[in-house]
Amino acid sequence: MFKIHQYYVYMLTNKGNTVIYTGVTNDIKNRTLEHKQGIYKGFTKKYECNKLIYYEEYQWIQDAIAREKQLKAGSRQTKIDLINQSNSEWNDLSDGWYD
């Protein structure tokens, strides 16, 4: 039996869309909920980054980590352009996940 792996590179922002956080996880729904609940101290809690605005899916963790590093090394404008391509309204992609 072979296991299907799913990893995600994701971006969050705050209410005013002024901050962009990039992360990687193997459970996008749970990780987003943790951000929304402010469970961990750090950047996302400090800046109230709890709105999921972008994510990509990968089968292999190495690919996801490489992509996360690439995005983090890139400019803010590169991230904005990527978000605008798939979510031009910057809607919370997790809306309805926890109803």
VENWO-V584949 format. One record per backbone hydrogen bond with DSSP energy under -1.0 kcal/mol. NH is the residue of the N-H (numbers start at 0). CO is the residue of the C=O. If there is no record, write none. Layout:
nh={NH,NH}
co={CO,CO}
This chain:
nh={6,7,8,9,10,11,12,16,20,22,24,30,31,32,33,34,35,36,38,45,46,48,49,49,50,52,53,55,57,63,64,65,66,67,68,69,70,71,72,78,79,80,81,82,83,84,86,89,92,94,96}
co={57,24,55,22,53,20,50,13,11,9,7,26,27,28,29,30,31,32,33,41,42,43,12,47,12,10,10,8,6,59,60,61,62,63,64,65,66,67,68,74,75,76,77,78,79,80,82,86,51,91,93}
